Amino acid sequence: MEFTNKQLRRIDEIHNAVYDLCKILTELDDDLVWDMEYIGEIADAACDILVEKGFKISYPAHVIEKDGTEKITEWHNE
């Protein structure tokens, strides 16, 4: 199961935006280490907040259901 090029571009767009936000918040500019541990966590948290506020967020993800089936979803918390 693989993401399409369009989905990969969208994921990259979100992760890059979160990284840019983190550079602004920390004032580290180019010295901030790229680390998906915090980038992914912040992206997920931001999406969760926006979904709670009623927004539909395009953030493709690989999901494993409780029964073990796998799918790729286009929307955060679909």
QUICORDA-V770517 format. One line per field, one symbol per residue. phi: phi as a letter, one per 30 degrees, with the letter a starting at -180 (. if undefined). psi: psi as a letter, one per 30 degrees, with the letter a starting at -180 (. if undefined). burial: 1 if it has 9 or more other ideal C-beta (glycine too) atoms within 8 Angstrom, else 0. A space follows every 50 residues. Layout:
phi = ???
psi = ???
burial = ???
//
This chain:
phi = .bddddddddddedddddddedddddhchdddddbdddddddeddddedd dedjdccdbebcccdedjdcaccdcdhd
psi = kllleeeeeeeeeeeeeeeeeeeeefhfcffkkjjfeeeeeeeeeeeeee eeggkkkjiklkkjlegfkklkkfkkh.
burial = 00100011011001100110111000000001000000110111011101 1000001011000000000001001100
//
